[in-house]
């Protein structure tokens, strides 16, 4: 395994950020879908670090347009970039956005629950395994008629949104719901080794798809956002801090010498995956700033991850080896054979976030 590449200078990182930022502005967003959260957060952070108001104006335009007609809601509205939306509402003091966000929160809390978590899917997004592995009989039946379920991605959606909106509006009920949801995700999907499984199915025992790299990123950034939005003496804080640090130290043990992680973090045959290092550099930096980890251990891993994700970004600012939307499968091979080579918000957004979040620590 090769060593981590050298970290580019700050000037070089900012030049790259400009390219990555422009790619984020050019994405074909649809309100809303998976990846929009890191996409819009990356846009706001890039604009702030580059001191370019174009980025905020772009995001504000999108959110204000959505707020003019948020209903009728649909299942995928749980993927709305809630943290970015609340930030825009805070900066603009736009009552129409706040009103629409309160409507969105009410809709999200109207969904049924399983294992204490609001259902993402009435029918889980199971697809035939990438790579063509044949399914056992019981798993083939689930594929033919998927039950409802929830994926770890959504730890980056509901809990941060509820806590951010609750903090902004003074609604402690929303903060409480957000913390409870974070706890439920931890209880349902984090394993003893600190790594999260991808999903569970309603009414089906167990959890599925251990070690998906990008999934660890969604989990980590979601928990970091919740911690940022709740008070230091909140009774639910310690559980989230403990889950976060457990994940971080586990991921550091699994980090390759070149700063990256395999697509499935414990499977070399799963190959390269560009976005995980961006997620981890961002999450490690946030954990350092929150004071919940040993900086002497985590900062070197953060720098290696940042150097790795930058090295995986080409001269046009496009992150390489980013896997497609994985959907869900009961077979580990599905995650090992996921196609890659996509320019998407869940790739470009984490590059921007990594450069921005680490800047003050370097």
C-alpha positions as CSV (number, residue, x, y, z in Angstrom):
1,X,0.0,0.0,0.0
2,X,1.4,3.4,-1.0
3,X,1.9,6.2,1.5
4,X,-0.6,9.1,1.6
5,X,0.1,11.8,-1.0
6,X,1.5,15.1,0.1
7,X,-1.1,17.7,1.2
8,X,-1.3,20.6,-1.3
9,X,-0.8,24.1,-0.1
10,X,-3.7,26.2,1.1
11,X,-3.6,28.2,-2.1
12,X,-3.8,25.0,-4.1
13,X,-6.7,23.7,-2.0
14,X,-8.6,26.9,-2.5
15,X,-8.1,26.8,-6.2
16,X,-9.4,23.2,-6.2
17,X,-12.4,24.3,-4.0
18,X,-13.4,26.9,-6.7
19,X,-13.6,24.1,-9.3
20,X,-15.5,21.8,-7.0
21,X,-17.8,24.6,-6.0
22,X,-18.6,25.4,-9.6
23,X,-19.4,21.7,-10.2
24,X,-21.8,21.7,-7.3
25,X,-23.6,24.8,-8.7
26,X,-24.0,22.9,-12.0
27,X,-25.6,19.7,-10.5
28,X,-29.1,18.8,-11.8
29,X,-30.8,19.0,-8.4
30,X,-34.4,17.9,-8.0
31,X,-36.2,18.8,-4.8
32,X,-35.3,16.5,-3.1
33,X,-33.1,13.4,-3.3
34,X,-30.2,11.6,-1.7
35,X,-27.0,13.6,-1.7
36,X,-28.6,17.0,-1.6
37,X,-27.7,17.5,2.0
38,X,-24.0,17.3,1.4
39,X,-24.4,19.1,-1.9
40,X,-26.0,22.2,-0.4
41,X,-23.9,22.2,2.7
42,X,-20.9,22.1,0.5
43,X,-22.2,25.0,-1.5
44,X,-22.7,27.1,1.6
45,X,-19.3,26.2,3.1
46,X,-17.5,26.8,-0.2
47,X,-19.0,30.3,-0.6
48,X,-18.1,31.1,3.0
49,X,-14.4,30.1,2.6
50,X,-14.0,31.6,-0.8
51,X,-15.8,34.8,0.2
52,X,-18.0,34.5,-2.9
53,X,-21.7,35.4,-2.3
54,X,-22.7,33.6,-5.5
55,X,-22.9,30.3,-3.6
56,X,-25.3,31.6,-0.9
57,X,-27.4,33.3,-3.5
58,X,-27.7,30.0,-5.5
59,X,-28.7,28.0,-2.4
60,X,-31.1,30.7,-1.2
61,X,-32.8,30.8,-4.5
62,X,-33.4,27.0,-4.5
63,X,-34.7,27.0,-0.9
64,X,-36.8,30.1,-1.3
65,X,-38.4,28.6,-4.5
66,X,-39.1,25.4,-2.6
67,X,-40.6,27.3,0.3
68,X,-43.1,29.0,-1.9
69,X,-44.8,25.7,-2.6
70,X,-43.5,22.9,-0.3
71,X,-46.6,20.7,-0.5
72,X,-47.7,18.1,-1.4
73,X,-44.9,16.3,0.5
74,X,-43.6,12.9,-0.6
75,X,-41.4,10.2,0.9
76,X,-38.1,11.6,-0.5
77,X,-38.7,14.9,1.2
78,X,-36.9,13.3,4.1
79,X,-33.7,13.9,2.0
80,X,-34.2,17.7,1.9
81,X,-31.0,19.5,2.9
82,X,-32.4,20.5,6.3
83,X,-29.3,21.9,8.0
84,X,-28.5,24.1,5.0
85,X,-32.2,25.2,4.8
86,X,-32.2,26.2,8.5
87,X,-28.9,28.1,7.9
88,X,-30.4,30.0,5.0
89,X,-33.5,30.8,7.1
90,X,-31.3,32.1,9.9
91,X,-29.2,34.3,7.7
92,X,-32.2,35.7,5.7
93,X,-34.7,35.9,8.5
94,X,-37.2,34.6,5.9
95,X,-40.4,33.7,7.7
96,X,-41.7,31.9,4.6
97,X,-38.8,29.5,4.8
98,X,-39.3,28.9,8.5
99,X,-43.0,28.3,8.0
100,X,-42.3,25.7,5.3
101,X,-39.6,24.0,7.4
102,X,-42.1,23.7,10.2
103,X,-44.6,22.1,7.8
104,X,-41.9,19.7,6.6
105,X,-41.0,18.7,10.2
106,X,-44.7,18.0,10.9
107,X,-44.9,15.8,7.8
108,X,-41.8,13.9,8.7
109,X,-43.1,13.3,12.2
110,X,-46.3,12.0,10.8
111,X,-44.7,8.9,9.4
112,X,-44.9,5.5,11.1
113,X,-41.9,4.2,13.1
114,X,-40.0,0.9,13.3
115,X,-37.3,0.4,15.9
116,X,-38.1,3.9,17.1
117,X,-37.1,5.4,13.7
118,X,-39.4,7.2,11.3
119,X,-39.8,5.0,8.2
120,X,-37.9,6.2,5.2
121,X,-39.5,3.7,2.9
122,X,-42.9,2.1,2.7
123,X,-41.2,-0.4,0.4
124,X,-37.4,-0.6,0.8
125,X,-35.2,0.3,-2.2
126,X,-34.0,-3.3,-2.7
127,X,-32.5,-4.1,-6.1
128,X,-30.9,-7.3,-7.5
129,X,-27.2,-7.5,-6.3
130,X,-24.6,-5.7,-8.4
131,X,-22.3,-8.5,-9.5
132,X,-25.2,-11.0,-10.1
133,X,-25.0,-13.1,-6.9
134,X,-28.0,-15.4,-6.6
135,X,-30.2,-14.7,-3.7
136,X,-31.3,-17.3,-1.1
137,X,-35.0,-18.1,-1.3
138,X,-36.0,-15.8,1.6
139,X,-34.0,-12.9,0.3
140,X,-35.5,-13.3,-3.2
141,X,-38.9,-13.1,-1.6
142,X,-38.0,-9.8,0.1
143,X,-36.7,-8.5,-3.2
144,X,-39.9,-9.4,-5.0
145,X,-42.0,-7.7,-2.4
146,X,-39.8,-5.4,-0.2
147,X,-41.0,-4.5,3.3
148,X,-40.6,-1.0,4.6
149,X,-37.3,0.0,6.1
150,X,-34.7,2.6,6.8
151,X,-31.0,3.2,5.8
152,X,-28.1,4.7,7.6
153,X,-27.9,7.5,5.1
154,X,-31.0,9.0,6.9
155,X,-29.0,9.6,10.1
156,X,-27.7,12.6,8.1
157,X,-31.3,13.8,7.3
158,X,-33.9,13.7,10.1
159,X,-31.9,14.0,13.4
160,X,-29.7,17.0,12.2
161,X,-32.8,18.7,10.6
162,X,-35.0,18.4,13.7
163,X,-32.3,19.6,16.1
164,X,-31.2,22.5,13.9
165,X,-34.8,23.7,13.3
166,X,-35.6,23.2,17.0
167,X,-32.5,25.3,18.0
168,X,-33.4,28.0,15.5
169,X,-37.1,28.3,16.5
170,X,-36.8,27.6,20.2
171,X,-38.8,24.4,19.8
172,X,-37.4,22.0,22.4
173,X,-39.9,19.3,21.2
174,X,-38.0,19.2,17.8
175,X,-34.6,19.0,19.6
176,X,-35.9,16.1,21.7
177,X,-37.2,14.3,18.6
178,X,-33.9,14.8,16.8
179,X,-31.9,13.4,19.7
180,X,-34.3,10.5,20.1
181,X,-34.0,9.7,16.4
182,X,-30.1,9.8,16.6
183,X,-30.2,7.4,19.5
184,X,-32.6,5.0,17.7
185,X,-30.3,4.9,14.6
186,X,-27.3,4.1,16.9
187,X,-29.3,1.4,18.7
188,X,-30.6,-0.1,15.5
189,X,-27.5,0.0,13.2
190,X,-24.2,0.5,15.0
191,X,-22.4,-2.8,15.7
192,X,-20.1,-3.6,18.6
193,X,-17.0,-2.7,16.6
194,X,-18.3,0.8,16.0
195,X,-19.2,0.3,12.3
196,X,-22.7,0.8,11.1
197,X,-24.7,-1.6,9.0
198,X,-26.6,-0.1,6.0
199,X,-30.2,-0.9,6.7
200,X,-32.9,-2.8,8.4
201,X,-36.3,-4.1,7.1
202,X,-39.5,-3.6,9.1
203,X,-40.7,-6.9,10.6
204,X,-37.4,-8.7,9.6
205,X,-34.9,-9.6,12.3
206,X,-31.4,-8.3,12.1
207,X,-29.6,-5.6,10.0
208,X,-27.9,-5.8,6.7
209,X,-24.9,-4.7,4.7
210,X,-22.0,-4.2,7.1
211,X,-19.1,-1.9,6.4
212,X,-20.3,0.2,3.5
213,X,-17.8,3.1,3.5
214,X,-19.9,6.0,2.5
215,X,-22.6,4.9,5.0
216,X,-20.1,5.5,7.8
217,X,-19.7,9.0,6.5
218,X,-23.4,9.7,6.5
219,X,-23.6,8.4,10.1
220,X,-20.6,10.4,11.3
221,X,-21.7,13.7,9.8
222,X,-25.2,13.2,11.0
223,X,-24.0,12.7,14.6
224,X,-21.6,15.7,14.4
225,X,-24.5,17.9,13.3
226,X,-26.7,16.8,16.2
227,X,-23.9,17.4,18.7
228,X,-23.4,20.9,17.2
229,X,-27.1,21.7,17.7
230,X,-27.6,20.6,21.2
231,X,-26.4,22.0,24.5
232,X,-23.3,20.6,26.2
233,X,-25.4,19.5,29.2
234,X,-28.1,17.8,27.1
235,X,-28.9,14.4,28.7
236,X,-28.8,12.7,25.3
237,X,-25.4,14.0,24.4
238,X,-23.1,11.4,25.9
239,X,-24.6,8.5,23.9
240,X,-24.0,10.3,20.6
241,X,-20.5,11.3,21.6
242,X,-19.7,7.7,22.5
243,X,-21.1,6.3,19.3
244,X,-19.2,9.0,17.3
245,X,-15.9,8.3,18.9
246,X,-16.3,4.6,18.6
247,X,-16.9,5.0,14.9
248,X,-14.0,7.4,14.4
249,X,-11.4,5.2,16.1
250,X,-12.7,2.2,14.3
251,X,-12.4,4.0,10.9
252,X,-8.9,5.1,11.7
253,X,-7.9,1.5,12.3
254,X,-9.3,0.6,8.9
255,X,-7.8,3.6,7.1
256,X,-5.3,2.6,4.4
257,X,-1.8,4.0,4.5
258,X,-2.7,6.2,1.4
259,X,-5.4,7.9,3.5
260,X,-8.4,6.2,1.8
261,X,-10.8,3.4,2.6
262,X,-12.0,0.5,0.5
263,X,-15.6,0.8,-0.8
264,X,-16.6,-1.8,1.8
265,X,-14.1,-0.8,4.5
266,X,-13.0,-4.4,5.4
267,X,-13.0,-5.7,1.8
268,X,-10.1,-5.1,-0.5
269,X,-11.9,-6.7,-3.4
270,X,-14.5,-4.0,-3.2
271,X,-12.0,-1.6,-4.6
272,X,-11.7,2.2,-4.7
273,X,-14.4,4.6,-3.5
274,X,-13.6,8.3,-3.6
275,X,-16.2,9.9,-1.3
276,X,-15.5,8.1,2.0
277,X,-12.2,10.0,2.6
278,X,-14.0,13.3,2.0
279,X,-16.7,12.3,4.6
280,X,-14.1,11.2,7.1
281,X,-11.8,14.2,6.8
282,X,-14.9,16.4,7.4
283,X,-16.2,14.3,10.3
284,X,-12.7,14.0,11.9
285,X,-12.3,17.8,11.8
286,X,-15.7,18.4,13.3
287,X,-15.0,15.9,16.1
288,X,-11.7,17.7,16.9
289,X,-13.4,21.0,17.0
290,X,-16.1,19.6,19.3
291,X,-13.3,18.3,21.6
292,X,-14.6,14.7,21.7
293,X,-11.5,13.0,20.4
294,X,-7.8,12.9,21.0
295,X,-6.5,15.4,18.4
296,X,-3.0,13.8,18.5
297,X,-4.6,10.6,17.1
298,X,-7.4,12.0,14.9
299,X,-5.7,14.9,13.2
300,X,-3.0,12.9,11.4
301,X,-5.8,10.6,10.1
302,X,-7.8,13.7,9.0
303,X,-4.8,15.1,7.1
304,X,-4.2,11.7,5.4
305,X,-7.9,11.5,4.4
306,X,-7.9,15.1,3.1
307,X,-4.8,14.4,1.1
308,X,-6.3,11.3,-0.3
309,X,-9.6,12.8,-1.4
310,X,-7.7,15.7,-3.0
311,X,-5.4,13.3,-4.9
312,X,-8.5,11.5,-6.2
313,X,-9.9,14.8,-7.6
314,X,-8.9,15.5,-11.2
315,X,-7.8,18.7,-12.8
316,X,-11.4,19.7,-13.5
317,X,-12.3,19.4,-9.9
318,X,-14.2,16.1,-10.3
319,X,-13.8,13.4,-7.6
320,X,-13.0,10.0,-9.1
321,X,-14.1,6.5,-8.2
322,X,-17.4,7.7,-6.6
323,X,-19.9,4.9,-6.6
324,X,-23.5,5.1,-7.8
325,X,-26.5,5.4,-5.5
326,X,-26.1,1.9,-4.0
327,X,-29.8,1.5,-3.2
328,X,-29.9,-1.6,-0.9
329,X,-29.2,-5.3,-1.0
330,X,-29.0,-8.2,1.4
331,X,-25.8,-9.4,-0.2
332,X,-22.3,-7.9,0.7
333,X,-21.2,-8.6,-2.9
334,X,-23.7,-5.9,-4.0
335,X,-21.6,-3.3,-2.3
336,X,-18.4,-4.7,-3.6
337,X,-19.5,-4.5,-7.2
338,X,-21.3,-1.1,-7.1
339,X,-20.5,0.8,-10.3
340,X,-18.4,3.9,-10.0
341,X,-17.3,6.9,-11.9
342,X,-20.1,9.4,-11.2
343,X,-20.1,13.2,-10.6
344,X,-22.8,13.6,-7.9
345,X,-23.6,15.7,-4.8
346,X,-22.5,12.9,-2.5
347,X,-19.1,13.0,-4.1
348,X,-18.5,16.7,-4.9
349,X,-20.1,17.9,-1.6
350,X,-17.8,16.0,0.7
351,X,-14.7,17.2,-1.2
352,X,-15.9,20.8,-0.6
353,X,-16.8,20.1,3.0
354,X,-13.4,18.4,3.6
355,X,-11.4,21.4,2.3
356,X,-13.5,23.9,4.2
357,X,-13.9,22.1,7.5
358,X,-10.2,21.3,7.8
359,X,-9.0,24.7,6.8
360,X,-8.8,26.3,10.3
361,X,-7.0,23.2,11.7
362,X,-4.1,23.3,9.2
